[in-house]
Amino acid sequence: MNTDLVVDKNPVLLKKERRKELMRKIKKNKFIYLMILPGILYFLIYKYIPMYGLVIAFQDYKPYLGVMGSEWVGLEHFRRLFSEPDFWMIFNNTLILFGLNLIFFFPIPIILALMLNEVRITAFKRTIQTLIYIPHFMSWVIIVSIGYVMLTLDGGIINGILVALGFEKVNFLLNPDWFRPTYITQVIWREAGWGTIIYLAAMASIDPQLYEAARMDGANRLQQMWRITLPSIKNVIIILLILKIGDVLELGFEHVYLLLNSANREVAEIFDTYVYTAGLKQGQFSYSTAVGFFKGIIGLILVVFVNWVAKKNGQEGIY
């Protein structure tokens, strides 16, 4: 009788062997695991452990009673959310701002990366990269404050130029029609440069021999960009697009809140600012948690769906 076959079929021994193999790999790559430990701890402490708090979305949470002592109300807060008069206004505003991000902002870092990749003067390339990266390190308070100084009626640079050209002043900050252009312009200014980093890194890994072969075949710079560079970074673009779509209801609280006022609320109120108003200002902790839970579920569904579509079409997904 072959004893090796018996050992291979023994599930207990197989588990022990796998455990030993895992420990050997961990010991061998211990420094790599130590490097990723801070990231693991960050997600564990700030992302996964707080998920326990989602249970209050199904309770009438009272801080003095705690999670265990608060009354269970089931889906009452979700029913309230969908029956709120402002729900569709907030949902519509959020989708429109997300659409603007997807249409106008998402392609900009790709275009900038393609342009920077074609620059051959290293000093000039680094200077441009530094200049377009700087806004990312400014807080939204600074970005919006600069926008306020430029757009205000009293002494604003933009209105000064309009008056000099013979036009009337425009109240950009209080006019609802100007909220969305202002929002997306500031997003592009602050984040477009930083978004080029991943694409430039992907372009750096492209085999130079592909460009040499293309030049020998008579391809110009534009044709090389279209036939070699873009197809080579397609998988990166798709992965970032999937992650972007997952943030469909996550536009960020701070930026919109700083631009929000009573005059433009009808076009500016989104789920993030609504959660802040309902949760912190009005103390409706369970209701605001239910709103956040709804946002997370929508994002998860979209990520899974878009990832499935990408893999169905032969592309690499995020998992």
C-alpha angles and dihedrals in degrees: 000000000000107000092191090067091051091051092048091053095048105103093199093055091044091055091049091050092049090048091051091047090050092050090049091053092047091049092048093049098033094131092053090051090049089054093054094042095090090053092048091049091048094054092041096051101035103028112027106030092050089057086082087072091065088083090078088068085076095044139068088242119208116184093215091053096044129211095298095048101043120105118261112235102168115208096350095114092049091051089050091051094053092045096049113116090227096049098094092042090054093042091050093048091049093050093047093051090046089050090052090051091050096045102037107021105036097061094045097077089048092052092045091049091050091050094047091047089060094053110103100183102089097200092051092046093052092047092053091046091052093049094051093043096053098077090059090066092055118091120241088250090064094042093050091043091054088048090050092052091050097044104036119116094232109066098338115156094224094050089045089057091047092052091047089054092051099258129125122256117267123215096223095169098053100031109097090209091065098047097086096045089048092048097049093042091055092046091053093046094050103037109024095082094047091049091062093069096080093045093048089050090052091049091051089063094057113114108253089213089072090062092045091052091048092051090050088054089053100256115156125219094271093049091049090052092050098041102035115015100045096044090047093056096037093106091053091050092050093049092050090046091054091050090046092053089051087063092056092128095030106084097147126263105231101057097047093041091055091052094042121103138153092268097056100030093111090065101025107048110105135170094269094056091040091056090050092050095045097038108038104019097041099027095234094145098163094047094048090048089053089053091050091047090053090052092051094049092050091049092049093049092050094048092051092045097047091044089052091050091049094051091044088059093050098261129128115258131197092267 
